[in-house]
Amino acid sequence: MVSKPRTMPLGTRNIVGAKVERIRKQKHIKQKDFVAILQSKGMDICDTSMSRLEGQNRLVQDFEVPILAEALGVSIEWLLSREGE
């Protein structure tokens, strides 16, 4: 199944979103499945918010960063760094 192309340009609201999307896709995890993983870890997020986060149009809350990092199997430091952009 081919994903829908992004209709809005990337935003500038976070530095985490592009990394989250890239790693999620590398691990072949569908966005809706990733949302379910995050919800099971206590992160209150819906499909629309996840799309906005990955599109860098939604702010990432500080308490969400460790959950995102754990779910993706990456370090918090890497997720917040400009490394790999």
N, CA, C and O atoms as CSV, one atom per row, in Angstrom:
chain,resi,resn,atom,element,x,y,z
A,1,MET,N,N,0.841,-1.173,0.000
A,1,MET,CA,C,0.000,0.000,0.000
A,1,MET,C,C,0.889,1.240,0.000
A,1,MET,O,O,1.828,1.334,0.790
A,2,VAL,N,N,0.601,2.169,-0.864
A,2,VAL,CA,C,1.378,3.395,-0.977
A,2,VAL,C,C,0.760,4.447,-0.079
A,2,VAL,O,O,-0.457,4.632,-0.077
A,3,SER,N,N,1.599,5.139,0.690
A,3,SER,CA,C,1.077,6.175,1.570
A,3,SER,C,C,0.688,7.406,0.772
A,3,SER,O,O,1.191,7.648,-0.325
A,4,LYS,N,N,-0.224,8.177,1.352
A,4,LYS,CA,C,-0.670,9.399,0.688
A,4,LYS,C,C,0.451,10.428,0.728
A,4,LYS,O,O,1.148,10.541,1.736
A,5,PRO,N,N,0.633,11.170,-0.342
A,5,PRO,CA,C,1.652,12.219,-0.321
A,5,PRO,C,C,1.231,13.341,0.618
A,5,PRO,O,O,0.044,13.610,0.804
A,6,ARG,N,N,2.223,13.983,1.198
A,6,ARG,CA,C,1.960,15.093,2.111
A,6,ARG,C,C,1.358,16.248,1.311
A,6,ARG,O,O,1.899,16.643,0.278
A,7,THR,N,N,0.240,16.784,1.792
A,7,THR,CA,C,-0.414,17.880,1.086
A,7,THR,C,C,0.048,19.241,1.581
A,7,THR,O,O,-0.031,20.233,0.856
A,8,MET,N,N,0.527,19.286,2.810
A,8,MET,CA,C,1.020,20.547,3.360
A,8,MET,C,C,2.543,20.498,3.423
A,8,MET,O,O,3.120,19.435,3.654
A,9,PRO,N,N,3.195,21.632,3.220
A,9,PRO,CA,C,4.659,21.633,3.339
A,9,PRO,C,C,5.075,21.365,4.785
A,9,PRO,O,O,4.311,21.592,5.723
A,10,LEU,N,N,6.302,20.878,4.938
A,10,LEU,CA,C,6.821,20.644,6.286
A,10,LEU,C,C,6.825,21.944,7.067
A,10,LEU,O,O,7.095,23.013,6.519
A,11,GLY,N,N,6.526,21.841,8.336
A,11,GLY,CA,C,6.520,23.010,9.195
A,11,GLY,C,C,7.856,23.191,9.894
A,11,GLY,O,O,8.856,22.575,9.525
A,12,THR,N,N,7.855,24.031,10.893
A,12,THR,CA,C,9.070,24.327,11.655
A,12,THR,C,C,8.806,24.271,13.157
A,12,THR,O,O,9.521,24.903,13.934
A,13,ARG,N,N,7.793,23.523,13.567
A,13,ARG,CA,C,7.372,23.515,14.968
A,13,ARG,C,C,8.160,22.549,15.842
A,13,ARG,O,O,8.039,22.600,17.066
A,14,ASN,N,N,8.961,21.671,15.249
A,14,ASN,CA,C,9.768,20.748,16.042
A,14,ASN,C,C,10.907,20.201,15.195
A,14,ASN,O,O,10.874,20.279,13.966
A,15,ILE,N,N,11.911,19.650,15.860
A,15,ILE,CA,C,13.022,19.000,15.139
A,15,ILE,C,C,12.918,17.483,15.228
A,15,ILE,O,O,13.737,16.760,14.662
A,16,VAL,N,N,11.911,17.013,15.940
A,16,VAL,CA,C,11.747,15.593,16.195
A,16,VAL,C,C,10.943,14.900,15.095
A,16,VAL,O,O,11.218,13.749,14.757
A,17,GLY,N,N,9.965,15.586,14.543
A,17,GLY,CA,C,8.999,14.969,13.636
A,17,GLY,C,C,9.590,14.246,12.448
A,17,GLY,O,O,9.183,13.125,12.141
A,18,ALA,N,N,10.542,14.865,11.775
A,18,ALA,CA,C,11.137,14.246,10.591
A,18,ALA,C,C,11.878,12.959,10.970
A,18,ALA,O,O,11.853,11.980,10.224
A,19,LYS,N,N,12.538,12.968,12.134
A,19,LYS,CA,C,13.252,11.767,12.583
A,19,LYS,C,C,12.273,10.658,12.957
A,19,LYS,O,O,12.496,9.488,12.648
A,20,VAL,N,N,11.195,11.037,13.620
A,20,VAL,CA,C,10.177,10.057,13.996
A,20,VAL,C,C,9.634,9.384,12.738
A,20,VAL,O,O,9.532,8.159,12.677
A,21,GLU,N,N,9.289,10.184,11.744
A,21,GLU,CA,C,8.742,9.629,10.500
A,21,GLU,C,C,9.756,8.722,9.803
A,21,GLU,O,O,9.409,7.633,9.347
A,22,ARG,N,N,10.996,9.168,9.723
A,22,ARG,CA,C,12.022,8.391,9.027
A,22,ARG,C,C,12.261,7.043,9.705
A,22,ARG,O,O,12.288,6.012,9.032
A,23,ILE,N,N,12.435,7.038,11.024
A,23,ILE,CA,C,12.704,5.788,11.740
A,23,ILE,C,C,11.479,4.873,11.707
A,23,ILE,O,O,11.609,3.660,11.541
A,24,ARG,N,N,10.300,5.455,11.865
A,24,ARG,CA,C,9.074,4.653,11.811
A,24,ARG,C,C,8.968,3.936,10.463
A,24,ARG,O,O,8.645,2.750,10.407
A,25,LYS,N,N,9.241,4.659,9.393
A,25,LYS,CA,C,9.166,4.056,8.060
A,25,LYS,C,C,10.275,3.029,7.846
A,25,LYS,O,O,10.047,2.005,7.202
A,26,GLN,N,N,11.465,3.285,8.375
A,26,GLN,CA,C,12.559,2.314,8.261
A,26,GLN,C,C,12.193,1.004,8.950
A,26,GLN,O,O,12.606,-0.073,8.519
A,27,LYS,N,N,11.421,1.107,10.015
A,27,LYS,CA,C,11.012,-0.084,10.767
A,27,LYS,C,C,9.716,-0.679,10.204
A,27,LYS,O,O,9.189,-1.652,10.743
A,28,HIS,N,N,9.212,-0.090,9.122
A,28,HIS,CA,C,7.997,-0.573,8.455
A,28,HIS,C,C,6.804,-0.613,9.399
A,28,HIS,O,O,6.043,-1.581,9.418
A,29,ILE,N,N,6.650,0.457,10.184
A,29,ILE,CA,C,5.514,0.573,11.095
A,29,ILE,C,C,4.543,1.584,10.497
A,29,ILE,O,O,4.917,2.720,10.205
A,30,LYS,N,N,3.309,1.168,10.318
A,30,LYS,CA,C,2.291,2.089,9.816
A,30,LYS,C,C,2.018,3.151,10.867
A,30,LYS,O,O,2.122,2.900,12.068
A,31,GLN,N,N,1.668,4.335,10.398
A,31,GLN,CA,C,1.442,5.443,11.322
A,31,GLN,C,C,0.357,5.097,12.344
A,31,GLN,O,O,0.511,5.386,13.531
A,32,LYS,N,N,-0.728,4.486,11.895
A,32,LYS,CA,C,-1.819,4.162,12.820
A,32,LYS,C,C,-1.364,3.132,13.850
A,32,LYS,O,O,-1.795,3.187,15.002
A,33,ASP,N,N,-0.507,2.199,13.460
A,33,ASP,CA,C,0.031,1.225,14.413
A,33,ASP,C,C,0.976,1.898,15.407
A,33,ASP,O,O,1.007,1.545,16.586
A,34,PHE,N,N,1.743,2.871,14.917
A,34,PHE,CA,C,2.653,3.596,15.795
A,34,PHE,C,C,1.870,4.410,16.823
A,34,PHE,O,O,2.263,4.492,17.987
A,35,VAL,N,N,0.765,5.009,16.393
A,35,VAL,CA,C,-0.102,5.738,17.324
A,35,VAL,C,C,-0.583,4.802,18.428
A,35,VAL,O,O,-0.595,5.179,19.600
A,36,ALA,N,N,-0.979,3.589,18.060
A,36,ALA,CA,C,-1.443,2.618,19.056
A,36,ALA,C,C,-0.323,2.256,20.039
A,36,ALA,O,O,-0.570,2.114,21.236
A,37,ILE,N,N,0.897,2.109,19.536
A,37,ILE,CA,C,2.049,1.825,20.402
A,37,ILE,C,C,2.246,2.967,21.392
A,37,ILE,O,O,2.422,2.739,22.589
A,38,LEU,N,N,2.216,4.191,20.887
A,38,LEU,CA,C,2.405,5.361,21.752
A,38,LEU,C,C,1.293,5.452,22.787
A,38,LEU,O,O,1.555,5.747,23.953
A,39,GLN,N,N,0.066,5.203,22.376
A,39,GLN,CA,C,-1.060,5.251,23.312
A,39,GLN,C,C,-0.904,4.199,24.405
A,39,GLN,O,O,-1.237,4.451,25.564
A,40,SER,N,N,-0.395,3.015,24.038
A,40,SER,CA,C,-0.203,1.961,25.037
A,40,SER,C,C,0.887,2.324,26.043
A,40,SER,O,O,0.931,1.774,27.144
A,41,LYS,N,N,1.766,3.254,25.661
A,41,LYS,CA,C,2.831,3.715,26.552
A,41,LYS,C,C,2.413,4.963,27.328
A,41,LYS,O,O,3.219,5.536,28.061
A,42,GLY,N,N,1.147,5.390,27.171
A,42,GLY,CA,C,0.631,6.513,27.946
A,42,GLY,C,C,0.634,7.860,27.247
A,42,GLY,O,O,0.330,8.880,27.865
A,43,MET,N,N,0.971,7.875,25.975
A,43,MET,CA,C,0.987,9.140,25.234
A,43,MET,C,C,-0.396,9.379,24.640
A,43,MET,O,O,-0.916,8.535,23.910
A,44,ASP,N,N,-0.987,10.521,24.952
A,44,ASP,CA,C,-2.316,10.864,24.460
A,44,ASP,C,C,-2.175,11.524,23.090
A,44,ASP,O,O,-1.936,12.728,23.000
A,45,ILE,N,N,-2.324,10.736,22.025
A,45,ILE,CA,C,-2.148,11.233,20.665
A,45,ILE,C,C,-3.107,10.494,19.740
A,45,ILE,O,O,-3.390,9.311,19.932
A,46,CYS,N,N,-3.601,11.209,18.735
A,46,CYS,CA,C,-4.488,10.598,17.736
A,46,CYS,C,C,-3.775,10.603,16.386
A,46,CYS,O,O,-2.684,11.156,16.250
A,47,ASP,N,N,-4.400,9.985,15.398
A,47,ASP,CA,C,-3.798,9.894,14.066
A,47,ASP,C,C,-3.488,11.275,13.483
A,47,ASP,O,O,-2.420,11.488,12.909
A,48,THR,N,N,-4.420,12.200,13.635
A,48,THR,CA,C,-4.231,13.553,13.091
A,48,THR,C,C,-3.059,14.252,13.763
A,48,THR,O,O,-2.244,14.884,13.091
A,49,SER,N,N,-2.970,14.142,15.075
A,49,SER,CA,C,-1.862,14.770,15.801
A,49,SER,C,C,-0.523,14.159,15.409
A,49,SER,O,O,0.484,14.860,15.310
A,50,MET,N,N,-0.520,12.839,15.186
A,50,MET,CA,C,0.723,12.173,14.770
A,50,MET,C,C,1.156,12.678,13.400
A,50,MET,O,O,2.340,12.918,13.166
A,51,SER,N,N,0.205,12.836,12.509
A,51,SER,CA,C,0.513,13.346,11.176
A,51,SER,C,C,1.078,14.761,11.261
A,51,SER,O,O,2.031,15.100,10.558
A,52,ARG,N,N,0.488,15.579,12.121
A,52,ARG,CA,C,0.976,16.947,12.305
A,52,ARG,C,C,2.354,16.960,12.967
A,52,ARG,O,O,3.185,17.806,12.638
A,53,LEU,N,N,2.608,16.033,13.896
A,53,LEU,CA,C,3.916,15.947,14.546
A,53,LEU,C,C,4.975,15.581,13.514
A,53,LEU,O,O,6.023,16.223,13.439
A,54,GLU,N,N,4.702,14.546,12.718
A,54,GLU,CA,C,5.671,14.126,11.707
A,54,GLU,C,C,5.865,15.191,10.637
A,54,GLU,O,O,6.949,15.306,10.064
A,55,GLY,N,N,4.835,15.961,10.369
A,55,GLY,CA,C,4.932,17.041,9.392
A,55,GLY,C,C,5.528,18.306,9.968
A,55,GLY,O,O,5.621,19.327,9.287
A,56,GLN,N,N,5.931,18.236,11.220
A,56,GLN,CA,C,6.558,19.344,11.937
A,56,GLN,C,C,5.628,20.554,12.052
A,56,GLN,O,O,6.076,21.701,12.052
A,57,ASN,N,N,4.328,20.276,12.148
A,57,ASN,CA,C,3.330,21.317,12.335
A,57,ASN,C,C,2.712,21.268,13.724
A,57,ASN,O,O,1.804,22.043,14.024
A,58,ARG,N,N,3.192,20.370,14.573
A,58,ARG,CA,C,2.702,20.234,15.949
A,58,ARG,C,C,3.897,20.252,16.877
A,58,ARG,O,O,4.926,19.634,16.606
A,59,LEU,N,N,3.744,20.965,17.967
A,59,LEU,CA,C,4.794,20.971,18.979
A,59,LEU,C,C,4.865,19.607,19.660
A,59,LEU,O,O,3.848,18.938,19.840
A,60,VAL,N,N,6.054,19.212,20.028
A,60,VAL,CA,C,6.258,17.988,20.794
A,60,VAL,C,C,6.457,18.399,22.246
A,60,VAL,O,O,7.339,19.200,22.556
A,61,GLN,N,N,5.644,17.855,23.123
A,61,GLN,CA,C,5.756,18.176,24.543
A,61,GLN,C,C,6.961,17.449,25.140
A,61,GLN,O,O,7.324,16.359,24.698
A,62,ASP,N,N,7.569,18.061,26.141
A,62,ASP,CA,C,8.773,17.475,26.721
A,62,ASP,C,C,8.539,16.069,27.261
A,62,ASP,O,O,9.422,15.219,27.144
A,63,PHE,N,N,7.388,15.804,27.842
A,63,PHE,CA,C,7.112,14.479,28.396
A,63,PHE,C,C,6.860,13.437,27.306
A,63,PHE,O,O,6.866,12.239,27.591
A,64,GLU,N,N,6.638,13.871,26.066
A,64,GLU,CA,C,6.419,12.943,24.963
A,64,GLU,C,C,7.738,12.411,24.378
A,64,GLU,O,O,7.774,11.325,23.800
A,65,VAL,N,N,8.806,13.181,24.533
A,65,VAL,CA,C,10.092,12.820,23.917
A,65,VAL,C,C,10.592,11.456,24.390
A,65,VAL,O,O,10.974,10.637,23.554
A,66,PRO,N,N,10.605,11.178,25.705
A,66,PRO,CA,C,11.080,9.846,26.117
A,66,PRO,C,C,10.201,8.707,25.592
A,66,PRO,O,O,10.706,7.626,25.292
A,67,ILE,N,N,8.911,8.938,25.482
A,67,ILE,CA,C,8.005,7.907,24.976
A,67,ILE,C,C,8.293,7.646,23.499
A,67,ILE,O,O,8.361,6.494,23.071
A,68,LEU,N,N,8.459,8.710,22.729
A,68,LEU,CA,C,8.781,8.561,21.305
A,68,LEU,C,C,10.106,7.829,21.127
A,68,LEU,O,O,10.218,6.927,20.298
A,69,ALA,N,N,11.106,8.223,21.909
A,69,ALA,CA,C,12.427,7.594,21.805
A,69,ALA,C,C,12.361,6.110,22.137
A,69,ALA,O,O,12.932,5.286,21.423
A,70,GLU,N,N,11.672,5.771,23.207
A,70,GLU,CA,C,11.547,4.363,23.603
A,70,GLU,C,C,10.812,3.558,22.533
A,70,GLU,O,O,11.234,2.455,22.185
A,71,ALA,N,N,9.729,4.102,22.017
A,71,ALA,CA,C,8.930,3.396,21.015
A,71,ALA,C,C,9.720,3.153,19.733
A,71,ALA,O,O,9.498,2.162,19.037
A,72,LEU,N,N,10.638,4.059,19.427
A,72,LEU,CA,C,11.439,3.932,18.209
A,72,LEU,C,C,12.765,3.204,18.431
A,72,LEU,O,O,13.434,2.821,17.471
A,73,GLY,N,N,13.141,3.016,19.685
A,73,GLY,CA,C,14.410,2.355,19.988
A,73,GLY,C,C,15.611,3.242,19.735
A,73,GLY,O,O,16.670,2.764,19.329
A,74,VAL,N,N,15.448,4.543,19.976
A,74,VAL,CA,C,16.548,5.494,19.807
A,74,VAL,C,C,16.727,6.260,21.116
A,74,VAL,O,O,15.874,6.199,22.001
A,75,SER,N,N,17.835,6.977,21.229
A,75,SER,CA,C,18.070,7.751,22.445
A,75,SER,C,C,17.345,9.094,22.368
A,75,SER,O,O,17.088,9.622,21.286
A,76,ILE,N,N,17.031,9.618,23.521
A,76,ILE,CA,C,16.421,10.946,23.613
A,76,ILE,C,C,17.368,11.976,23.011
A,76,ILE,O,O,16.941,12.882,22.296
A,77,GLU,N,N,18.645,11.829,23.305
A,77,GLU,CA,C,19.640,12.782,22.807
A,77,GLU,C,C,19.662,12.822,21.284
A,77,GLU,O,O,19.713,13.897,20.686
A,78,TRP,N,N,19.624,11.644,20.656
A,78,TRP,CA,C,19.633,11.599,19.197
A,78,TRP,C,C,18.362,12.223,18.632
A,78,TRP,O,O,18.406,12.968,17.652
A,79,LEU,N,N,17.249,11.917,19.249
A,79,LEU,CA,C,15.968,12.430,18.778
A,79,LEU,C,C,15.943,13.957,18.819
A,79,LEU,O,O,15.349,14.592,17.948
A,80,LEU,N,N,16.576,14.539,19.814
A,80,LEU,CA,C,16.576,16.004,19.968
A,80,LEU,C,C,17.721,16.703,19.233
A,80,LEU,O,O,17.722,17.926,19.095
A,81,SER,N,N,18.677,15.930,18.772
A,81,SER,CA,C,19.829,16.547,18.123
A,81,SER,C,C,19.541,16.863,16.661
A,81,SER,O,O,18.564,16.380,16.088
A,82,ARG,N,N,20.377,17.656,16.084
A,82,ARG,CA,C,20.248,17.958,14.655
A,82,ARG,C,C,20.997,16.923,13.804
A,82,ARG,O,O,21.009,16.996,12.576
A,83,GLU,N,N,21.620,15.957,14.494
A,83,GLU,CA,C,22.350,14.882,13.818
A,83,GLU,C,C,21.405,14.073,12.937
A,83,GLU,O,O,20.307,13.713,13.360
A,84,GLY,N,N,21.825,13.796,11.738
A,84,GLY,CA,C,21.052,12.951,10.846
A,84,GLY,C,C,19.915,13.645,10.127
A,84,GLY,O,O,19.057,12.983,9.544
A,85,GLU,N,N,19.894,14.963,10.156
A,85,GLU,CA,C,18.834,15.686,9.447
A,85,GLU,C,C,19.069,15.648,7.973
A,85,GLU,O,O,18.281,16.203,7.208
